[in-house]
Amino acid sequence: MDIPDENDATTSNKTSKKPIYTEFSQQDLPAWKPILTPGWVIATFFVVGVIFIPIGLATVFSSESVEEVVLQYDESCLPTSHANDAVAYIQSDSTNKTCVTKWTVEHRMEAPVYVYYQLDNYYQNHRRYVKSRNDKQLWSKANEGETLNCYPEDKTNEKETIVPCGLIAWSMFNDTYKFVSNNKNLTVNRKNIAWGSDRRSRFGSDVYPKNFQNRDLIGGGRLNESIPLNEQEDLIVWMRTAALPTFRKLYGKIEVDLEMKDEIEIVIENNYNTYMFGGTKKVVLSTTSLMGGRNPFVGTAYLSVGGLSLFCTIIFILLYVIKPRPIGDPSYLSWNKNPVGIK
């Protein structure tokens, strides 16, 4: 008669750490495991090319249908007498900043015609610049005294709070544009140019500008102290900072058609100082299409990927016909065999 070993009894009483066999623990759940045969590869490239090329063509044609004109004015609006001291000219309160330029409409532009200002070499994405604001202050009058992160534009010399505080608001764009056609002013609608979510959720209806641009350090535009921040749409547009050093921001909309060969006189107030850091200023007039404004990159990307896919399709077909390779038997693949489980 065999006497049971004491160690075996102790071991059997212990909980086993070995996982229970299930399809999940052994990774035997059903899954799609494609086999990349030449037929599948050729068909995939062909389908991608057939889908992407029409989308790319439609996007390119849509982009090309957009009428757009870009007029740079920072140099043309600088008087020849101040060509060598542009910074002193733009900072002086006594110099006349009004500039008039003419433009002839080359192609008919259907309303609405969007007016943008474009700045180059302007780094709104700088870390210290982006942080120089206080969202609590912008949203609620109860937080009017909040000036965290706003230094040096946080308080006046008399220690009074600046609303809105911070360098972003302080440097707001302040050039103005007026358009005249056939001796008639073209009204530029500056309403509804900001994101609705910004007006509703980021800028308060009970917060009014206070002590803004009212000290020795003067920056960009000024604000009407009788209008709440959620209605100061030029400020709201400016404070949505750009990610790249070249950017456009919406200035307004011309809500009448501009006919071909119309003479448009643009009266510009050249106030914003881009001369100090070598930036440029441009005014942009553009229509839109179903795809938005002019952006040839998206269509070009679709065409490039689609064309490359069709090119690969042709290459793989030629290789498969001219120099085919023997295909292995997929029944020998591990996932095609009957799994041997632990019962």
C-alpha positions in Angstrom: 0.0 0.0 0.0 1.4 3.4 -1.1 1.7 6.0 1.6 0.7 9.5 0.2 3.5 12.0 0.3 2.9 14.9 2.6 4.4 17.4 0.1 1.9 16.2 -2.6 -1.0 16.9 -0.3 0.3 20.4 0.5 0.8 21.2 -3.2 -2.7 20.0 -4.2 -4.3 22.2 -1.5 -2.6 25.3 -2.9 -4.5 27.4 -5.6 -3.0 26.8 -9.0 -1.7 29.8 -10.8 -2.2 28.2 -14.2 -4.9 30.1 -16.2 -8.1 28.3 -17.0 -8.2 27.3 -20.6 -10.6 29.5 -22.5 -10.7 30.8 -26.1 -10.0 34.3 -24.7 -7.0 33.3 -22.6 -5.5 31.3 -25.4 -6.2 34.0 -28.0 -8.4 31.7 -30.0 -11.3 34.0 -30.5 -12.6 34.4 -34.1 -10.7 37.0 -36.0 -10.2 38.2 -39.5 -6.7 37.1 -40.6 -6.3 38.2 -44.2 -3.8 36.6 -46.5 -2.2 39.1 -48.7 -2.3 37.3 -52.0 -1.4 39.1 -55.2 -5.1 39.4 -56.1 -6.0 41.0 -52.8 -3.1 43.5 -53.0 -3.8 44.5 -56.6 -7.6 44.8 -55.9 -6.9 47.0 -52.8 -4.6 49.4 -54.6 -7.1 49.6 -57.5 -10.1 50.4 -55.2 -8.1 53.1 -53.4 -7.1 54.7 -56.6 -10.6 54.6 -58.1 -12.1 56.2 -55.0 -9.4 58.8 -54.3 -8.9 60.2 -57.8 -12.5 61.4 -58.3 -12.6 62.9 -54.8 -9.3 64.7 -55.5 -10.6 66.0 -58.9 -13.8 67.3 -57.3 -11.8 69.0 -54.5 -9.4 70.6 -56.9 -12.1 71.9 -59.1 -14.0 73.2 -56.1 -10.9 75.0 -54.9 -10.2 76.5 -58.3 -13.7 77.9 -58.5 -13.0 80.1 -55.5 -12.1 83.7 -56.5 -9.4 85.1 -54.3 -7.2 88.2 -54.3 -4.3 89.0 -52.0 -3.0 92.5 -51.6 0.1 93.3 -49.6 0.1 96.9 -48.3 2.7 97.2 -45.5 5.3 98.5 -47.9 3.1 100.4 -50.3 1.4 102.2 -47.4 4.8 103.4 -46.1 5.6 106.9 -47.2 8.9 107.3 -49.1 9.9 109.9 -46.6 9.8 107.3 -43.8 11.2 104.4 -45.7 14.3 104.2 -43.4 12.4 104.8 -40.2 9.3 102.6 -40.5 9.1 101.9 -36.8 9.2 105.6 -35.8 6.5 106.3 -38.4 4.1 103.6 -37.2 4.6 104.6 -33.5 4.1 108.3 -34.1 0.7 109.8 -33.2 1.3 112.8 -35.5 1.8 110.9 -38.8 -1.1 110.3 -41.2 -1.6 106.5 -41.4 -4.3 106.6 -44.2 -3.4 104.8 -47.4 -5.4 104.4 -50.5 -4.9 101.6 -53.0 -6.9 100.6 -56.1 -7.8 97.2 -57.4 -9.7 96.1 -60.5 -11.9 93.0 -60.2 -10.6 90.4 -62.6 -13.4 87.9 -62.2 -16.9 88.2 -60.9 -17.1 87.6 -57.1 -20.5 86.5 -55.8 -21.6 87.6 -52.4 -20.7 87.1 -49.7 -17.1 88.2 -50.3 -15.1 87.5 -47.2 -12.5 90.0 -46.1 -9.5 88.7 -44.2 -6.3 90.2 -42.9 -3.2 88.1 -43.2 0.0 88.4 -41.1 3.3 86.8 -41.9 6.2 86.1 -39.5 3.9 86.6 -36.5 4.2 83.9 -33.9 1.0 83.8 -32.0 1.9 80.2 -31.0 4.7 81.4 -28.8 4.4 79.7 -25.4 4.4 82.9 -23.2 2.1 84.7 -25.6 -0.5 81.9 -25.7 -0.6 81.7 -21.9 -0.9 85.5 -21.5 -4.7 85.6 -20.8 -7.2 84.7 -18.1 -10.2 82.9 -19.3 -12.0 83.2 -15.9 -11.8 87.0 -16.2 -13.2 86.9 -19.8 -16.2 84.8 -18.9 -17.6 86.3 -15.7 -17.8 89.7 -14.0 -17.4 88.0 -10.7 -13.8 87.1 -11.7 -12.9 90.5 -13.0 -10.0 90.7 -10.6 -8.4 87.5 -11.9 -5.2 88.4 -13.6 -3.1 85.3 -13.3 -0.7 84.8 -16.2 -1.5 88.3 -17.6 1.7 90.1 -16.5 2.9 92.6 -17.7 -0.6 93.6 -18.9 -2.4 92.8 -15.7 -2.8 96.1 -13.8 -2.3 99.8 -14.4 0.3 101.9 -12.6 -2.4 102.7 -10.1 -2.9 98.9 -9.4 -6.3 98.8 -11.1 -7.2 95.7 -13.0 -7.1 95.7 -16.8 -10.0 93.9 -18.5 -9.3 92.0 -20.7 -5.8 91.4 -19.4 -2.8 89.8 -21.1 -0.6 90.2 -24.2 -3.0 88.6 -26.6 -5.8 91.2 -26.1 -3.2 94.0 -25.7 -1.8 93.3 -29.2 -5.1 93.1 -31.0 -5.0 93.9 -34.7 -6.2 97.5 -35.4 -5.8 98.2 -39.1 -9.1 99.2 -40.7 -10.4 98.8 -44.3 -13.0 100.7 -46.2 -14.1 99.7 -49.8 -15.5 102.2 -52.3 -16.9 101.2 -55.7 -18.4 103.7 -58.2 -18.2 106.4 -55.5 -20.3 104.3 -53.2 -19.1 102.7 -49.9 -19.3 99.0 -49.8 -20.6 98.0 -46.4 -18.5 95.5 -44.6 -20.6 93.4 -42.2 -18.5 92.7 -39.1 -21.2 90.8 -37.3 -21.2 87.0 -36.9 -17.5 86.7 -37.8 -16.5 84.9 -34.6 -17.3 81.3 -33.6 -20.7 81.0 -31.9 -19.2 78.7 -29.3 -16.7 81.4 -28.3 -19.4 84.1 -28.0 -21.6 81.8 -25.9 -19.1 80.0 -23.7 -15.8 81.9 -23.5 -16.7 85.6 -23.3 -19.2 86.9 -20.9 -22.2 89.2 -21.5 -21.6 91.0 -18.2 -17.9 91.7 -18.7 -17.0 95.1 -20.1 -13.5 96.4 -21.1 -11.9 98.4 -18.3 -8.6 100.3 -18.3 -7.8 98.7 -21.6 -5.0 100.5 -23.6 -5.2 103.2 -21.0 -1.6 103.3 -19.8 1.9 104.2 -21.0 2.4 100.9 -22.8 0.1 101.1 -25.8 -0.4 98.0 -28.0 -2.9 97.4 -30.7 -6.6 98.1 -31.0 -9.0 99.7 -28.5 -12.3 98.5 -27.3 -15.6 100.2 -26.7 -16.2 100.2 -22.9 -20.0 100.2 -23.3 -20.1 96.9 -25.3 -19.7 93.6 -23.5 -16.9 91.2 -24.5 -19.2 88.7 -26.1 -20.2 91.3 -28.6 -16.6 92.5 -29.3 -16.2 90.0 -32.2 -12.9 91.5 -33.6 -11.4 90.8 -30.1 -12.9 87.2 -30.1 -11.5 86.5 -33.5 -8.0 87.8 -32.6 -7.9 85.8 -29.3 -8.3 82.5 -31.1 -4.6 82.2 -31.6 -3.1 80.8 -34.7 -0.9 77.7 -34.8 1.4 78.9 -37.7 3.4 82.1 -38.2 1.4 82.9 -41.3 -2.3 83.2 -40.7 -5.5 84.8 -41.8 -8.3 86.1 -39.6 -11.8 87.1 -40.7 -12.3 90.9 -40.8 -15.8 91.0 -42.2 -18.1 90.3 -45.2 -19.1 92.3 -48.2 -22.6 91.2 -49.0 -22.9 92.5 -52.6 -21.5 91.0 -55.8 -18.3 92.5 -57.2 -18.6 92.6 -61.0 -15.7 92.0 -63.4 -13.7 95.2 -64.2 -15.2 97.1 -61.2 -12.7 99.6 -59.8 -12.4 99.1 -56.1 -10.8 101.8 -54.0 -9.5 100.4 -50.7 -8.9 102.9 -47.9 -6.5 101.5 -45.3 -5.6 102.8 -41.9 -2.1 101.4 -41.5 -1.9 101.3 -37.7 -0.5 97.9 -36.8 3.2 97.7 -36.1 4.7 94.7 -38.0 7.8 96.7 -39.1 9.5 96.1 -35.7 9.8 92.3 -36.3 9.9 92.1 -40.1 6.3 91.0 -40.5 4.1 91.7 -43.5 0.4 92.6 -43.8 -2.1 91.7 -46.5 -5.7 92.2 -47.1 -7.5 89.2 -48.7 -10.8 89.1 -50.5 -12.2 85.6 -51.2 -15.4 83.8 -52.1 -16.2 80.3 -50.9 -17.4 77.0 -52.3 -18.9 73.9 -50.9 -15.5 72.9 -49.7 -14.8 76.2 -48.1 -12.1 78.7 -49.2 -9.2 78.0 -51.6 -7.1 75.1 -50.5 -5.4 73.1 -53.3 -3.5 70.9 -50.8 -6.4 68.6 -50.0 -7.2 67.9 -53.6 -3.6 67.4 -54.5 -3.1 65.0 -51.6 -6.0 62.9 -52.8 -4.8 62.9 -56.4 -1.3 61.9 -55.3 -2.4 59.0 -53.2 -4.9 57.8 -55.8 -2.3 58.1 -58.6 0.3 56.3 -56.6 -2.2 53.5 -55.8 -3.0 53.0 -59.5 0.7 53.1 -60.4 1.3 50.3 -57.8 -1.6 48.4 -59.3 0.0 48.4 -62.7 3.4 47.5 -61.4 2.0 44.5 -59.4 0.0 43.3 -62.3 3.1 43.4 -64.6 5.2 41.5 -62.0 2.4 39.0 -61.5 2.1 38.3 -65.2 5.7 38.5 -66.3 7.4 36.9 -63.3 4.9 35.2 -61.1 5.9 33.6 -57.8 4.5 30.4 -56.4 1.9 30.9 -53.8 2.1 28.8 -50.6 -0.8 26.6 -49.4 -2.7 28.6 -46.8 -4.0 25.5 -45.1 -0.6 25.1 -43.4 -1.0 28.4 -41.6 -1.4 28.0 -37.8 -4.8 29.7 -37.6 -6.2 27.5 -40.4 -5.4 24.3 -38.4 -7.6 22.8 -35.8 -6.5 24.4 -32.5 -5.2 21.9 -30.0 -6.5 23.1 -26.6 -5.9 21.9 -23.1 -8.9 20.1 -21.8 
